[in-house]
């Protein structure tokens, strides 16, 4: 798994590639922890190179989204791989994360 964080204007671009599973989730959680502490942060996620996401990782994303929304921020998935989109669709989370 590879994580890239980049700030452009008022938006934080978060890219994740590889597999986000039970083994890599703790590293991911540690990397995004500072985002959870920011007030009114707008985060856009690029998951186009993510090949797998586990239920544990989905819970971390839900937690991140809730914390950001509670502080006036947002989390939007702007790009997603077909395999991850299938998982988001099956769990009903695509409606929460992907904005048209």
C-alpha positions as CSV (number, residue, x, y, z in Angstrom):
1,X,0.0,0.0,0.0
2,X,1.2,3.5,-0.8
3,X,-0.4,6.7,0.6
4,X,0.1,10.2,-0.8
5,X,-1.1,13.3,0.8
6,X,-1.0,16.6,-1.0
7,X,-2.5,20.0,-0.2
8,X,-3.8,22.2,-3.0
9,X,-5.5,25.4,-2.1
10,X,-8.1,24.4,0.5
11,X,-8.3,20.7,-0.5
12,X,-6.3,17.8,0.7
13,X,-5.7,15.2,-2.0
14,X,-5.4,11.7,-0.5
15,X,-4.3,8.9,-2.9
16,X,-4.1,5.3,-1.9
17,X,-2.8,2.5,-4.1
18,X,-2.2,-1.2,-3.6
19,X,-4.3,-3.2,-1.0
20,X,-5.9,-1.7,2.0
21,X,-6.5,-4.7,4.2
22,X,-6.2,-5.8,7.8
23,X,-2.4,-5.8,7.6
24,X,-2.1,-2.3,6.0
25,X,-5.0,-0.6,7.7
26,X,-3.1,0.4,10.9
27,X,-0.5,2.2,8.8
28,X,-3.3,3.9,6.8
29,X,-5.1,4.9,10.0
30,X,-1.9,6.4,11.5
31,X,-1.2,8.4,8.3
32,X,-4.7,9.9,8.2
33,X,-5.0,10.6,11.9
34,X,-3.9,14.2,11.4
35,X,-6.7,14.7,8.9
36,X,-9.2,13.7,11.6
37,X,-8.0,16.5,13.8
38,X,-8.3,19.3,11.3
39,X,-11.3,21.6,11.4
40,X,-13.4,22.0,8.2
41,X,-10.9,20.0,6.1
42,X,-12.0,19.1,2.6
43,X,-10.5,15.8,1.6
44,X,-10.7,14.3,-1.9
45,X,-9.6,10.7,-2.3
46,X,-8.2,9.0,-5.4
47,X,-8.7,5.3,-5.1
48,X,-8.1,4.6,-8.8
49,X,-5.0,2.5,-8.0
50,X,-6.5,0.7,-5.0
51,X,-7.0,-3.0,-5.8
52,X,-8.7,-4.1,-2.6
53,X,-10.3,-2.6,0.5
54,X,-11.3,-4.6,3.6
55,X,-14.3,-4.1,5.9
56,X,-11.9,-2.8,8.5
57,X,-10.6,-0.1,6.1
58,X,-14.2,0.8,5.2
59,X,-14.8,1.4,8.9
60,X,-11.8,3.7,9.0
61,X,-13.1,5.7,6.0
62,X,-16.5,6.0,7.6
63,X,-14.9,7.2,10.8
64,X,-12.8,9.8,8.8
65,X,-15.9,11.0,6.9
66,X,-17.9,11.4,10.1
67,X,-15.1,13.3,11.9
68,X,-14.6,15.6,9.0
69,X,-18.3,16.3,8.6
70,X,-18.7,16.9,12.4
71,X,-16.0,19.7,12.0
72,X,-17.6,21.2,8.9
73,X,-15.4,19.4,6.4
74,X,-16.0,16.7,3.8
75,X,-14.7,13.5,2.3
76,X,-15.3,12.7,-1.4
77,X,-13.9,9.9,-3.5
78,X,-13.1,11.4,-6.9
79,X,-11.6,8.4,-8.6
80,X,-12.1,4.7,-7.8
81,X,-11.0,1.4,-9.3
82,X,-13.6,-0.9,-10.6
83,X,-12.9,-3.6,-7.9
84,X,-13.2,-1.0,-5.1
85,X,-16.3,0.5,-6.7
86,X,-17.9,-2.9,-6.7
87,X,-17.3,-3.2,-2.9
88,X,-18.6,0.3,-2.3
89,X,-21.7,-0.5,-4.3
90,X,-22.3,-3.8,-2.5
91,X,-22.1,-2.1,0.9
92,X,-24.2,0.9,-0.1
93,X,-21.3,3.2,0.6
94,X,-20.8,4.5,-2.9
95,X,-23.7,6.9,-2.3
96,X,-21.9,8.3,0.8
97,X,-18.4,8.7,-0.7
98,X,-18.9,9.3,-4.4
99,X,-20.6,12.6,-5.4
100,X,-21.9,13.1,-8.9
